[in-house]
């Protein structure tokens, strides 16, 4: 029995059914899913085992997906999924980092033969973080009659619209994000090492709320400070905060692998007028973009609302300002599908979710204020309730 019913079995059945529809549309006989978030989405499998090769195979005709992983992780599949024993296949440990001529994809190829798709059109997640070049070549060697197709985003586009239970987990993650952000802001002051702020944030990310705990997020808290706030993806160091330091905090609470990212900027001491003005512009542009987000509009039109707002103040930003997200494993909580940027003509639909992060990064300053939002019939519902402003210590 699963250790915890994160979703009922019917929800997984609906997800698999939609994936099968996509396989038929793409004329694929199978898909080998290697992205751990997609594996979780289709089966519920949840374990820190993605550092070795694993996969979920879906075919249009087989009722259940087939989970494939290391033998010691088979018990984890039984604990976290609704799959029948015959749908859980485990390869022996001598396939792992083997000095012999063995590779986990040799075993996966054998499963594909058993499913009678070894001479069919097989989709692979060619750009997934954990699907390696060697995985691809071993499948080619083992299945010379198969035709392999890039299906990296097939499951991602199935995932883009969330169920009510998924949305509830994201709302719970937002409560964790609020607590963690406040913990970080409370600790930051002159003389405090950056790692102490990171520790305070992490404590809240795991402690969660009085009602429920948190999970590990797909991305560590990002915390560039001082002269480095124009570089958004730096983490913490041993350095102590100093008077005059701007500090960016980007983090996400995580609940049953569902995220709700949140970013804010604070300043140690009295902030310069330029930073205060930039914060006001970012908030105005963010709110204009949120006001533009509703079913039927495109991602690029939402970005346009932001771009036209900041252009009034002589500012421009070339990077995208948001992306679809939700369920995730390291190294990313993004779905890699729709982006809020010029040229993305994805039409927003009800129950899509995005992280909108219209940061301004220059050689002189960095400013981030972000929101995770849910597309509703009435527009954008932001999941966190946290002041949109430049904070000071």
C-alpha positions in Angstrom: 0.0 0.0 0.0 1.2 3.5 -0.7 2.6 5.2 2.4 0.5 8.3 1.7 -2.2 8.9 -0.8 -1.0 12.2 -2.3 -3.6 11.9 -5.0 -6.3 9.3 -5.5 -5.8 6.6 -8.1 -8.4 8.2 -10.4 -6.3 11.3 -10.8 -3.3 9.2 -12.0 -5.6 7.4 -14.4 -6.7 10.7 -15.9 -3.1 11.9 -16.3 -2.1 8.6 -18.0 -5.1 8.7 -20.2 -4.3 12.2 -21.4 -0.7 11.1 -22.0 -1.9 8.2 -24.1 -4.0 10.6 -26.2 -0.9 12.6 -26.9 1.0 9.5 -27.9 -1.7 8.6 -30.4 -1.7 12.2 -31.7 2.1 11.9 -32.3 1.8 8.4 -33.7 4.1 7.1 -31.0 4.1 3.5 -29.8 5.7 4.3 -26.4 7.4 7.0 -24.4 10.3 6.6 -22.1 9.9 9.2 -19.4 13.1 10.0 -17.5 12.3 13.4 -16.0 11.6 12.6 -12.3 8.8 15.2 -12.1 7.1 13.6 -15.1 7.6 10.1 -13.5 6.0 11.4 -10.3 3.2 13.0 -12.3 2.3 9.8 -14.0 2.8 7.3 -11.2 3.3 9.2 -7.9 6.8 7.8 -7.5 8.8 9.9 -5.1 12.3 9.1 -4.0 15.8 10.7 -4.1 16.9 8.1 -6.7 17.2 10.2 -9.8 21.0 10.2 -9.5 20.8 6.7 -11.1 19.0 5.9 -14.3 15.2 5.3 -14.0 12.2 5.6 -16.2 8.5 5.3 -16.6 7.3 3.7 -19.9 3.8 4.5 -21.2 2.3 2.8 -24.2 -1.1 3.6 -25.8 -2.5 0.1 -25.2 -1.2 -1.0 -21.7 -3.4 0.1 -18.9 -0.7 1.0 -16.4 2.6 2.7 -17.0 5.7 0.6 -16.2 8.1 1.9 -13.6 11.8 0.9 -14.1 14.5 1.6 -11.5 17.3 0.2 -9.4 16.4 -2.9 -7.4 16.7 -1.2 -4.0 14.3 1.5 -5.2 11.6 -1.0 -6.1 10.3 -0.9 -2.6 10.0 2.9 -2.9 7.9 2.4 -6.0 5.6 0.1 -4.1 5.4 2.6 -1.2 4.6 5.7 -3.2 2.6 4.5 -6.2 -0.6 2.7 -6.9 1.1 0.5 -9.5 0.6 -3.3 -9.5 3.7 -5.4 -8.8 3.9 -6.5 -12.5 4.2 -2.8 -13.4 7.3 -2.3 -11.2 10.5 -3.6 -12.8 13.9 -3.3 -11.1 17.3 -3.9 -12.6 20.2 -5.4 -10.6 22.8 -3.3 -8.8 25.6 -4.4 -11.2 24.0 -2.0 -13.7 24.9 1.0 -11.5 28.2 2.7 -12.3 29.2 -0.6 -13.7 32.9 -1.5 -14.6 31.4 -4.2 -16.8 29.5 -3.7 -20.1 26.2 -3.1 -18.4 23.9 -0.1 -18.4 20.4 0.5 -17.0 19.2 1.3 -20.5 20.0 -2.3 -21.5 17.3 -3.3 -19.0 14.9 -0.6 -20.2 15.4 -1.9 -23.8 14.5 -5.4 -22.6 11.2 -4.0 -21.1 10.4 -2.3 -24.4 11.0 -5.6 -26.2 8.6 -7.3 -23.8 6.0 -4.6 -24.5 6.4 -5.4 -28.2 7.4 -1.8 -29.2 11.1 -2.6 -29.9 10.4 -1.9 -33.6 8.1 1.0 -33.1 8.3 4.8 -32.8 9.5 5.5 -29.3 9.5 9.0 -27.7 12.4 10.0 -25.6 12.9 13.0 -23.3 16.1 14.0 -25.1 16.6 17.2 -23.3 15.7 16.0 -19.8 18.4 16.7 -17.2 18.7 13.0 -16.2 18.6 11.4 -19.7 22.2 11.2 -20.8 23.9 10.8 -24.2 24.9 7.3 -23.2 21.3 6.4 -22.4 20.4 7.3 -25.9 23.2 5.4 -27.6 22.6 2.3 -25.5 18.9 2.3 -26.5 20.0 2.7 -30.1 22.4 -0.2 -29.8 19.8 -2.5 -28.1 16.9 -1.6 -30.3 18.2 -1.1 -33.9 14.8 -1.5 -35.4 13.2 1.2 -33.3 12.6 4.8 -34.5 13.4 7.3 -31.7 11.7 10.7 -31.6 12.2 13.7 -29.3 9.3 13.8 -26.9 10.9 16.0 -24.3 7.8 18.2 -23.7 5.0 15.8 -24.3 4.2 15.1 -20.7 5.1 18.7 -19.8 2.2 20.0 -21.9 -0.1 17.5 -20.3 1.0 18.8 -16.9 0.4 22.5 -17.6 -3.2 22.6 -16.4 -3.5 21.8 -12.7 -6.2 19.9 -10.9 -7.9 21.3 -7.9 -5.8 19.1 -5.6 -2.6 20.2 -7.3 -3.6 23.8 -6.8 -4.3 23.2 -3.1 -0.8 21.8 -2.7 0.6 24.9 -4.4 -1.4 27.1 -2.1 0.0 25.2 0.9 3.5 25.7 -0.6 2.7 29.4 -0.8 2.1 29.5 3.0 5.5 27.9 3.5 7.1 30.4 1.1 5.6 33.3 3.2 7.0 31.9 6.4 10.5 31.3 4.9 10.7 34.7 3.3 9.8 36.4 6.6 12.4 34.3 8.4 15.1 35.4 6.0 14.1 39.0 6.2 14.1 38.9 10.0 17.7 37.6 10.2 19.4 39.8 7.6 21.3 42.7 9.2 24.8 44.1 9.3 27.3 41.6 10.8 25.2 38.5 10.2 26.8 35.9 7.9 24.9 35.0 4.8 24.7 31.3 5.8 22.7 32.2 8.9 20.0 33.7 6.7 20.1 30.6 4.6 19.8 28.4 7.6 16.8 30.4 8.9 15.1 30.1 5.5 15.8 26.4 5.3 14.4 25.8 8.8 11.1 27.3 7.8 11.0 25.5 4.4 11.1 22.2 6.2 9.1 23.1 9.3 6.3 24.4 7.1 3.3 25.7 9.1 1.5 24.6 12.2 -0.7 22.4 10.1 1.8 20.7 7.8 5.4 20.3 7.0 7.5 21.2 4.0 9.5 19.2 1.5 12.9 20.0 0.0 12.6 22.5 -2.9 13.9 21.8 -6.3 16.1 24.9 -6.2 18.1 26.1 -3.1 17.3 29.6 -1.8 19.1 32.1 -4.1 20.5 35.0 -2.2 22.9 37.3 -4.1 23.9 40.4 -2.1 26.0 43.5 -2.2 27.7 44.1 -5.5 26.3 40.8 -6.9 22.6 41.4 -6.9 22.8 41.9 -10.7 23.6 38.2 -10.9 20.4 36.4 -9.9 21.4 32.8 -9.4 24.1 33.1 -6.8 23.7 31.4 -3.4 25.0 32.3 0.1 28.6 32.5 1.3 30.5 33.0 4.6 30.5 36.8 4.0 28.8 39.0 6.6 26.1 41.4 5.4 27.3 45.0 5.5 25.5 48.3 5.8 24.6 49.4 2.3 24.0 45.9 1.0 21.0 45.1 -1.2 20.0 41.5 -0.8 17.7 39.5 -3.1 15.9 36.4 -1.8 14.3 33.9 -4.1 12.9 30.8 -2.6 10.0 28.4 -2.8 8.1 26.4 -0.3 7.4 22.8 -1.4 4.5 20.6 -0.6 4.3 17.1 -2.0 6.8 18.2 -4.7 4.6 21.2 -5.6 6.2 24.7 -5.5 5.1 28.3 -5.1 8.2 30.5 -5.7 8.5 34.0 -4.2 11.2 36.6 -4.5 11.7 39.9 -2.6 14.5 42.4 -2.2 15.8 44.0 1.0 18.4 46.6 1.9 20.7 46.8 4.9 20.5 50.3 6.0 18.9 53.3 4.2 18.4 52.4 0.5 19.5 54.7 -2.3 16.8 56.6 -4.1 17.5 54.8 -7.4 16.7 51.4 -5.8 13.5 52.7 -4.2 12.4 54.0 -7.5 13.3 50.8 -9.3 11.3 48.8 -6.8 8.2 51.0 -7.4 8.6 50.5 -11.2 9.0 46.7 -10.8 5.8 46.6 -8.7 3.9 48.7 -11.2 5.0 46.6 -14.1 4.4 43.3 -12.2 0.8 44.4 -11.4 0.2 45.5 -14.9 1.2 42.0 -16.2 -0.9 40.3 -13.5 -3.9 42.4 -14.6 -3.3 41.3 -18.2 -3.2 37.6 -17.4 -6.5 35.9 -18.0 -7.9 33.0 -20.1 -7.7 33.6 -23.9 -4.7 36.0 -23.9 -1.2 34.9 -25.0 1.9 34.8 -22.9 3.5 37.4 -25.1 0.6 39.8 -24.5 1.1 39.5 -20.7 4.8 40.3 -21.1 3.8 43.3 -23.3 1.9 44.8 -20.4 5.0 44.7 -18.3 7.3 45.9 -21.1 5.1 48.9 -22.0 4.8 49.9 -18.3 8.6 50.0 -17.6 9.3 51.6 -20.9 7.6 54.8 -19.6 10.5 55.1 -17.2 13.2 54.4 -19.7 13.8 50.8 -18.7 13.8 47.6 -20.7 14.4 43.9 -20.0 15.3 41.3 -22.6 14.8 38.2 -20.5 11.5 36.4 -20.1 9.5 37.5 -17.0 7.8 34.2 -16.2 7.3 30.5 -16.9 4.9 27.7 -16.2 5.8 25.7 -13.1 4.5 23.6 -10.2 5.6 20.0 -9.7 9.4 19.6 -9.7 12.6 17.9 -8.6 16.1 19.2 -8.6 17.5 21.0 -10.5 14.4 23.0 -11.4 10.7 23.6 -10.6 9.9 24.9 -14.1 7.9 22.9 -16.6 9.9 24.1 -19.6 6.8 24.7 -21.7 5.2 28.2 -21.8 7.2 31.3 -21.0 6.0 34.9 -20.5 8.1 36.5 -23.2 7.9 38.1 -26.7 7.1 35.5 -29.3 5.4 32.9 -27.0 1.9 32.6 -28.4 0.8 30.0 -25.9 -2.8 30.9 -25.0 -3.5 31.1 -21.2 -6.1 28.7 -20.0 -7.9 28.3 -16.7 -5.8 26.4 -14.1 -2.4 27.1 -15.6 0.2 28.3 -13.1 3.2 30.5 -13.6 6.0 32.1 -11.7 6.2 35.7 -12.8 9.6 37.1 -11.9 10.2 40.5 -13.7 13.5 41.3 -12.1 15.7 44.2 -13.2 19.4 43.3 -13.2 22.0 45.8 -14.3 25.7 46.3 -13.6 24.8 48.7 -10.7 21.6 47.2 -9.1 19.4 44.1 -8.9 15.8 44.1 -8.0 13.4 41.1 -7.8 9.8 41.0 -6.7 8.0 38.0 -7.9 4.6 36.2 -7.6 3.3 32.7 -8.4 -0.1 33.0 -10.0 -3.0 30.7 -11.0 -5.0 31.5 -14.1 -8.7 31.6 -13.1 -11.8 32.4 -15.0 -11.6 35.9 -13.6 -7.9 36.5 -14.1 -4.7 35.9 -12.1 -4.9 34.6 -8.5 -1.6 35.2 -6.7 -0.9 32.3 -4.3 1.2 34.2 -1.8 0.1 37.0 0.4 3.3 39.0 1.0 3.9 42.7 0.7 5.2 43.9 -2.7 7.9 46.3 -1.7 11.5 47.0 -1.1 12.3 45.9 2.5 14.9 47.4 4.8 16.7 46.3 7.9 
